[in-house]
Amino acid sequence: MSHPAASAISESTFIRSDRVVLIGGLAAVILAALTRYVDTGDILPFLCSAVAVTLLASLVGRSVEQLGDRFGPGATGVLQSALGNLPELFIALFALKAGLVAVVQAALIGSILANLLLVLGLCFLVGGLKHGAQNLDTDRARSITVLMVLSVAAMVIPSIAHYVHTPVSEHEKTFSLIASVVLLIVFLVTLPASLRRGAGDQAEEALEQEAPRWPLWLAVGLLALAAVLAAFVSDWFVHALEPAMASLGISEAFAGLVVVAIAGNAIENVVGIQLAAANRSEYAFSVVINSPMQIALVLAPLLVILSQTFGFASLTLVFSPMLVISVVVAVIITAFITFDGESTWAEGASLLALYAVIAASFWWG
């Protein structure tokens, strides 16, 4: 007699891309474990653990997506934003434990840049080439952008205070803690609005969103499995990071800004590119912009608090001048594009070019 849970899985439960992520992720985790405890050089363990982190991040995203509207569209969106950053949270914590503060700071800014320049640039490029100029002129897109600008601005204020030598610059740890608490309060205050989205938005997205293929127990089970494996793999990734940086001759800043940021975060926003290709540019824009906002409101302040709570290397919100300038430029450009009301493939190509130049500027440190 077959088990009810087993019988709930049919051939249509896992589509081809699901199988690629699931099987590839488990294979990558096994390889990462082998290369962690068997001497295979400096580069292979790093590559295996990086691929494993990326695929596990994708599995987390798919698991939350397959929860569908069981908890309501708003709650599912918040859950996806929160859990989508789990791999990056684990990586950052293990990196702080190893004393790699520069890597973590670069990764936080790098995640914002990867979303605002790399992923958004690809959205505009793919959508523009396929459909021409796309419309962004909605109240929802503008409100998300305004909140994202304010969140990132609050996150970089401790850096500005430090570099203009105000009296508070002598208390950067305390000031960073204060700013972190304020940012988390802002997140909690705006959370009810995220959970109670308008009926019109819910109806529109219900029509556009495909029904979940996975039963609830499977989505929750794979989500839990991915979260547990991500904790182990993140430790292996950080352990392999320093030898790989030395062998490849890359700086901590570049490793955090590009490698860690893309491995732990940007893959989750591939859905934004898919939405742009389907000519749903406004929804794609909202999805991509929501991630930097969550990094500024939740991930960065949480890491500041946890680093001091657990006695790891102390993380503050005082970033290097180049990191601050880069993120401010990216945020301003994104705001201009939003309030301009439309996107084109040329704007997408320009965003990609800007990301490439910024990334290259950190190669040496």
C-alpha positions in Angstrom: 0.0 0.0 0.0 1.5 3.3 -1.0 2.1 6.1 1.4 -0.2 9.1 0.9 2.7 11.5 0.8 4.4 9.5 -1.9 1.3 9.2 -3.9 0.9 13.0 -3.9 4.0 13.3 -6.0 3.2 12.8 -9.7 5.2 13.2 -12.8 3.9 16.8 -13.2 5.0 17.7 -9.6 8.6 18.5 -10.8 9.2 20.2 -14.1 12.5 20.0 -15.8 14.0 23.1 -14.1 12.9 21.8 -10.7 14.8 18.5 -11.3 17.9 20.4 -12.4 17.9 22.6 -9.3 17.1 19.7 -6.9 19.4 17.0 -8.4 22.1 19.5 -9.2 21.9 21.1 -5.8 22.2 17.8 -3.9 25.1 16.7 -6.2 26.9 20.0 -5.6 26.4 19.7 -1.8 28.0 16.2 -1.9 30.9 17.5 -4.0 31.3 20.5 -1.7 31.4 18.1 1.3 34.0 15.9 -0.3 36.3 18.8 -1.4 36.0 20.3 2.1 37.4 17.3 3.8 39.6 15.9 1.1 42.7 17.8 -0.2 41.8 18.9 -3.8 43.6 22.2 -4.0 42.4 25.7 -3.4 40.1 26.3 -6.4 37.9 23.2 -6.6 36.5 23.4 -3.1 35.6 27.1 -3.7 33.9 26.4 -7.0 31.9 23.4 -5.7 30.7 25.3 -2.6 29.8 28.4 -4.6 27.7 26.3 -7.0 26.1 24.5 -4.1 25.2 27.9 -2.4 23.7 29.2 -5.6 21.6 26.1 -6.3 20.4 26.0 -2.7 19.4 29.7 -2.9 17.4 28.8 -5.9 15.8 25.8 -4.1 14.8 28.1 -1.2 13.1 30.5 -3.7 11.3 27.7 -5.5 10.1 26.2 -2.3 8.6 29.5 -1.1 7.1 30.1 -4.5 5.4 26.7 -4.4 3.8 27.7 -1.1 1.7 29.7 -3.5 -1.2 31.7 -1.9 -1.8 29.2 1.0 -0.7 31.9 3.4 -2.0 34.8 1.3 -0.1 36.6 -1.4 1.3 39.3 0.9 2.6 36.8 3.5 4.1 34.7 0.7 5.9 37.7 -0.7 7.3 38.7 2.6 8.3 35.0 3.3 10.1 34.8 -0.1 12.0 38.1 0.6 13.1 37.0 4.1 14.0 33.4 3.3 15.6 34.3 0.0 18.4 35.9 2.0 19.1 32.9 4.2 22.2 31.6 2.3 23.7 35.1 2.3 22.9 35.5 6.0 24.7 32.2 6.8 27.7 33.1 4.6 28.0 36.5 6.2 27.9 35.1 9.8 30.6 32.5 9.0 32.7 35.2 7.3 32.4 37.4 10.4 33.3 34.5 12.6 36.4 34.1 10.4 37.2 37.9 10.7 36.4 38.7 7.1 34.6 42.0 7.8 35.6 43.6 4.5 34.1 40.7 2.6 30.8 41.0 4.4 30.6 44.8 4.0 31.4 44.4 0.3 28.8 41.6 -0.1 26.0 43.7 1.5 26.7 46.6 -1.0 27.4 44.1 -3.8 24.0 42.5 -3.3 22.3 45.8 -3.7 24.4 46.6 -6.8 23.8 43.2 -8.3 20.0 43.7 -8.1 19.9 47.4 -9.1 22.4 47.2 -11.9 23.0 43.6 -13.0 19.6 42.0 -12.6 17.6 45.1 -13.4 19.8 45.8 -16.4 19.2 42.3 -17.7 15.4 42.8 -17.1 15.5 46.0 -19.2 17.7 44.5 -21.9 15.7 41.3 -22.3 12.3 43.0 -22.1 13.3 45.9 -24.3 14.8 43.8 -27.0 11.7 41.5 -27.0 8.9 44.1 -26.5 10.4 47.5 -27.0 10.0 50.3 -24.4 8.2 49.0 -21.3 6.0 50.9 -18.9 7.0 51.4 -15.2 4.6 54.2 -14.4 2.6 52.8 -11.5 2.1 54.0 -7.9 3.3 50.6 -6.6 6.6 50.8 -8.4 7.2 54.4 -7.2 6.3 53.7 -3.6 8.7 50.7 -3.5 11.4 52.8 -5.0 10.9 55.6 -2.5 11.1 53.2 0.4 14.2 51.5 -1.1 15.9 54.9 -1.5 15.1 55.9 2.1 16.2 52.5 3.5 19.6 52.6 1.7 20.1 56.3 2.7 19.6 55.4 6.3 22.0 52.5 6.0 24.8 54.7 4.7 24.4 57.6 7.1 26.9 56.1 9.6 29.5 56.1 6.7 28.8 59.7 5.9 29.1 60.7 9.5 32.4 58.9 9.8 34.0 60.5 6.7 32.9 64.1 7.5 34.4 63.6 11.0 31.3 64.5 13.0 31.5 63.8 16.8 29.4 60.6 16.3 32.2 59.2 14.1 34.0 58.3 17.3 31.2 56.0 18.3 30.6 54.1 15.1 29.7 50.8 16.8 27.1 52.3 19.0 25.8 54.5 16.2 25.6 51.5 13.9 23.6 49.6 16.5 21.2 52.5 16.8 20.8 52.8 13.1 20.3 49.0 12.8 17.5 49.0 15.4 15.8 51.9 13.6 16.0 50.1 10.3 14.5 46.9 11.8 11.7 49.0 13.4 10.9 50.5 9.9 10.7 47.0 8.6 8.3 45.9 11.3 6.2 49.0 10.9 5.9 48.4 7.1 5.3 44.7 7.5 1.5 44.9 8.1 1.1 46.9 4.8 3.1 44.2 3.0 0.9 41.5 4.5 -2.3 43.4 3.6 -1.9 44.0 -0.1 -4.9 45.6 -1.9 -7.6 43.3 -3.2 -7.0 44.5 -6.8 -3.3 43.5 -6.6 -4.2 40.1 -5.1 -6.8 39.5 -7.8 -4.4 40.5 -10.6 -1.6 38.3 -9.3 -3.9 35.4 -8.7 -4.9 35.4 -12.4 -1.2 35.6 -13.5 0.4 33.2 -11.1 0.3 29.5 -11.9 -1.1 27.1 -9.3 1.4 25.5 -7.0 2.7 22.1 -8.4 4.1 20.9 -5.0 1.9 19.7 -2.1 2.3 21.7 1.0 4.3 19.1 2.9 6.8 18.8 0.0 7.3 22.6 -0.2 7.8 23.0 3.5 10.1 19.9 3.6 12.3 21.0 0.8 12.5 24.5 2.3 13.7 23.1 5.6 16.2 20.8 3.9 17.6 23.7 1.8 17.9 25.9 4.8 19.8 23.3 6.8 22.1 22.4 3.9 22.7 26.1 3.3 24.1 26.5 6.8 26.6 23.7 6.3 27.6 24.8 2.7 28.0 28.4 3.8 30.6 27.3 6.3 32.5 25.3 3.6 32.2 28.3 1.2 33.8 30.7 3.7 36.5 28.1 4.6 37.4 27.8 0.9 37.1 31.5 0.2 40.5 32.7 1.6 42.7 30.1 -0.1 40.8 30.7 -3.4 41.3 34.5 -3.1 45.0 34.0 -2.5 45.3 31.6 -5.5 43.3 33.7 -7.9 44.9 37.0 -6.7 41.5 38.7 -6.0 40.9 41.1 -3.2 38.4 40.7 -0.3 36.4 43.6 -1.7 36.0 42.0 -5.1 35.2 38.6 -3.6 32.4 40.1 -1.4 31.1 42.6 -4.0 30.8 40.1 -6.9 31.4 36.5 -5.9 29.5 36.3 -2.6 26.8 38.7 -3.7 25.9 36.8 -6.8 26.3 33.3 -5.3 24.1 34.2 -2.3 21.5 36.6 -3.6 21.2 37.6 -7.3 20.1 34.2 -8.5 16.9 34.6 -6.7 15.9 37.4 -8.9 16.1 35.5 -12.2 12.3 35.5 -11.8 12.5 39.3 -12.5 14.1 38.6 -15.9 11.5 36.0 -16.7 8.7 38.5 -15.9 10.3 41.2 -18.1 10.6 38.7 -21.0 6.9 38.0 -20.5 6.2 41.8 -20.9 5.2 42.2 -17.2 7.8 44.9 -16.6 6.0 46.6 -13.7 5.8 43.4 -11.7 9.4 42.5 -12.6 10.6 45.9 -11.4 8.8 45.5 -8.1 10.3 42.0 -7.5 13.9 43.2 -8.2 13.7 46.4 -6.2 12.2 44.6 -3.2 15.4 42.7 -2.6 17.8 45.7 -2.0 15.2 47.1 0.3 15.2 43.9 2.4 19.0 44.0 2.5 19.0 47.5 3.8 16.1 47.1 6.2 16.7 43.5 7.5 19.9 41.7 6.5 22.5 44.5 7.1 21.1 45.6 10.5 20.5 42.0 11.6 24.2 41.2 10.9 25.4 44.3 12.8 23.4 43.1 15.9 24.3 39.4 15.6 28.0 40.1 15.1 28.1 41.9 18.5 25.7 39.4 20.2 27.8 36.3 19.2 31.1 38.0 19.8 32.2 37.7 16.1 34.3 40.3 14.4 32.3 43.5 14.8 30.4 44.6 11.8 29.4 48.3 11.5 27.6 50.3 8.9 30.7 52.3 8.1 31.5 51.3 4.5 34.5 52.3 2.4 34.0 55.6 0.4 34.0 53.7 -2.9 31.3 51.3 -1.7 29.2 54.3 -0.5 29.6 56.2 -3.7 28.8 53.1 -5.8 25.5 52.3 -4.0 24.4 56.0 -3.9 25.0 56.2 -7.7 23.0 53.0 -8.3 20.1 54.1 -6.1 19.9 57.5 -7.8 19.9 56.0 -11.3 17.2 53.5 -10.3 15.0 56.3 -8.9 15.4 58.3 -12.1 14.5 55.3 -14.3 11.4 54.7 -12.1 10.1 58.2 -12.2 10.9 58.5 -15.9 8.0 56.0 -16.3 9.5 53.5 -18.8 12.5 51.3 -19.5 14.4 50.6 -22.7 17.0 48.0 -23.8 19.6 50.8 -24.0 19.0 51.7 -20.4 19.5 48.0 -19.5 22.8 47.8 -21.5 24.0 51.0 -19.7 23.2 49.5 -16.3 25.1 46.4 -17.1 28.1 48.5 -18.3 28.0 50.5 -15.1 28.0 47.3 -13.0 31.0 45.9 -15.0 33.0 49.1 -14.4 32.2 49.2 -10.7 33.0 45.5 -10.3 36.3 46.0 -12.1 37.3 48.9 -9.9 37.3 46.6 -6.9 39.5 43.9 -8.4 42.6 45.3 -6.7 40.8 46.1 -3.4 
